[in-house]
């Protein structure tokens, strides 16, 4: 019965994992969460038939490297407000049709789903400061992560509605 008293074989023993093992498990769980959340990305707030709604709120913070200027504000209205106050360049990552239907005044349309997205963000000024938005906040989170991987200083403004709530003027 030595095994029952040995902490390695008890529920309490789970907490004796080495710090590196706990970090590895946390990273794996976060990666799984991003993969599941990214698969639920949609340009519509209505899920596809048979699809479960995304468990990740549209203004969820993006995992990954922080903005080069330091910690970025929380995605959504908070980031959109800070970006407006800082005079950041606005990038709309929706489709051209969505962009044509209404967008933040002065925004540049770089379609996340377009074949040239990676090349277009790679061509952006590395010294620029950006804010990205989309329809619901899902694509903006994906674009923000990709842009940060390139070392760009970018905030996730979340949804188009969040940008308008933050006071950005929009066309209709």
C-alpha positions in Angstrom: 0.0 0.0 0.0 3.0 2.3 -0.3 1.6 3.7 -3.5 -1.5 5.2 -1.8 0.7 7.3 0.5 3.2 8.2 -2.2 2.3 11.8 -3.5 3.3 10.8 -7.0 0.3 8.5 -7.2 -2.3 10.8 -5.6 -4.3 13.7 -6.8 -2.1 15.9 -4.7 0.9 14.6 -6.6 -0.4 16.4 -9.7 0.8 19.7 -8.2 4.3 18.3 -7.7 5.0 18.5 -11.5 8.1 20.5 -12.4 7.5 24.1 -13.5 8.7 23.3 -17.0 6.1 20.5 -17.3 3.4 22.8 -16.1 4.4 25.4 -18.6 4.5 22.9 -21.4 1.0 21.8 -20.5 -0.2 25.4 -20.4 1.3 26.1 -23.8 -0.3 23.0 -25.3 -3.7 24.0 -23.8 -3.4 27.5 -25.1 -2.5 26.3 -28.6 -5.4 23.9 -28.6 -7.7 26.8 -27.6 -6.4 29.0 -30.4 -6.8 26.2 -32.9 -10.4 25.6 -31.8 -11.1 29.4 -31.7 -9.5 30.0 -35.1 -11.6 27.2 -36.7 -14.7 29.0 -35.6 -13.7 32.2 -37.3 -16.5 33.7 -39.3 -17.4 36.9 -41.1 -20.9 36.4 -39.9 -22.2 36.5 -36.3 -24.4 33.6 -37.2 -22.7 30.2 -36.9 -22.9 27.8 -39.9 -25.5 25.1 -39.8 -24.5 22.5 -37.3 -21.5 24.5 -36.0 -21.2 25.3 -32.4 -20.8 29.0 -31.5 -17.2 30.0 -30.7 -16.4 29.7 -27.0 -14.0 32.6 -27.4 -15.5 36.1 -27.1 -14.9 38.3 -30.1 -12.8 40.7 -28.1 -10.5 38.0 -26.6 -6.9 39.0 -26.2 -4.5 37.5 -28.6 -1.9 35.1 -27.4 1.6 35.6 -28.8 4.3 38.2 -28.6 3.2 41.5 -27.2 3.2 44.7 -29.3 6.8 45.9 -29.6 5.9 49.1 -27.8 5.0 47.1 -24.7 1.8 45.5 -23.5 -1.1 46.2 -25.8 -4.5 47.1 -24.4 -7.3 44.5 -24.3 -8.8 43.7 -27.7 -12.1 45.5 -28.7 -13.3 48.9 -27.5 -10.4 49.4 -25.1 -7.8 48.9 -27.9 -9.9 50.8 -30.4 -10.1 53.8 -28.0 -6.4 53.7 -27.3 -5.6 53.5 -31.0 -7.8 56.5 -31.7 -6.1 58.5 -29.0 -2.7 57.5 -30.4 -3.6 58.2 -34.0 -2.8 54.7 -35.3 -3.2 53.6 -38.9 -6.4 51.6 -39.4 -6.5 48.3 -41.2 -9.8 46.6 -42.1 -9.2 42.8 -42.6 -12.7 42.1 -44.0 -13.5 41.1 -47.6 -13.6 43.9 -50.2 -17.5 43.5 -50.3 -17.7 44.0 -46.5 -15.4 47.0 -46.8 -17.5 48.5 -49.5 -20.6 48.2 -47.4 -19.1 50.4 -44.7 -15.8 50.9 -43.0 -13.8 53.2 -40.7 -12.9 56.4 -42.6 -9.4 56.3 -43.8 -9.0 52.5 -43.3 -6.9 50.4 -45.6 -8.5 47.2 -46.7 -6.2 44.1 -46.5 -8.4 41.0 -46.7 -7.2 38.4 -44.2 -8.6 35.7 -46.5 -7.0 37.2 -49.6 -4.1 35.4 -51.3 -1.9 38.4 -50.9 -2.5 39.0 -47.2 0.9 37.8 -46.0 2.7 39.9 -48.6 0.7 43.0 -47.9 1.3 42.9 -44.2 5.0 42.2 -44.8 5.2 45.3 -46.9 3.8 47.5 -44.1 6.1 50.1 -42.5 7.9 48.4 -39.5 7.9 51.8 -37.8 4.2 52.3 -38.2 1.6 51.8 -35.4 -1.6 50.0 -36.5 -5.0 49.0 -35.3 -6.9 46.1 -37.0 -10.6 45.3 -37.1 -13.0 43.0 -38.8 -16.7 42.1 -38.6 -16.8 40.2 -35.3 -13.3 40.3 -33.9 -12.2 36.8 -34.9 -10.3 37.7 -38.1 -8.8 40.8 -36.4 -7.3 38.5 -33.7 -5.8 36.3 -36.3 -4.4 39.2 -38.3 -3.0 40.8 -35.1 -1.2 37.6 -34.2 0.3 37.4 -37.7 1.3 41.0 -37.7 3.0 40.8 -34.3 4.9 37.8 -35.5 6.4 40.1 -38.1 7.3 42.6 -35.3 4.7 45.1 -36.1 3.2 47.4 -33.4 -0.5 46.5 -33.7 -3.6 46.7 -31.5 -6.6 44.4 -32.0 -9.6 46.8 -32.4 -11.9 43.8 -32.6 -15.2 44.3 -34.4 -16.3 47.1 -36.6 -18.9 48.0 -34.0 -16.2 48.2 -31.3 -14.3 50.7 -33.5 -17.5 52.8 -33.9 -18.2 52.6 -30.1 -14.6 54.0 -29.6 -15.5 57.0 -31.7 -13.9 56.2 -35.0 -16.0 57.8 -37.8 -17.3 55.4 -40.4 -18.8 55.4 -43.9 -22.0 53.6 -44.5 
